[in-house]
Amino acid sequence: MSRILDQRILLLVISCLTSLQSTKVLSEWKKCADRECETVMSRVLATTDYLGPDCRYLNFKTGEEIMVYSKLSRKNEHLWTGSKGKDFGYFPKDAVKVEEVFITEEVEVLTKEADFFCLHGDKYTFE
């Protein structure tokens, strides 16, 4: 009985740590094409396969096309935000090459807490 309880406690601790990781603010600032970050900044092509550490990240295979909507700035400049089909998330800019730029000026705006929630299907996961 004690062993089962120990295993459940361990699973609970792992679950809590995973939840904390997936709501962590990655940066307080981001650069976008407009103040609402709704306009596509550029189109990029994946140069390598990428599998993100949690559900906030966009997974892709080499050769896939991604539309970029924002770029984290100041703290985590290496992370961009984009979409591939219905999937949306963060990815390292070093895993892609820019194919086409749609905007010439970037606007720096504060991130929102909602920028770092996991999106599962049509629902946000508040962890």
Buried (B, 14 or more C-beta within 10 A) or exposed (E): EEEEEEEEEEEEEEEEEEBEEBBEEBBEBBBBBBEEBEBBBBBBBBEEEBEBEBBBBBBBEEEBBBBBBBBBBEEBBEBBBBBBEEBBBBBBBEBBEEEEEEBEEBBEBEBEEEBBBBBEEEEEBEB
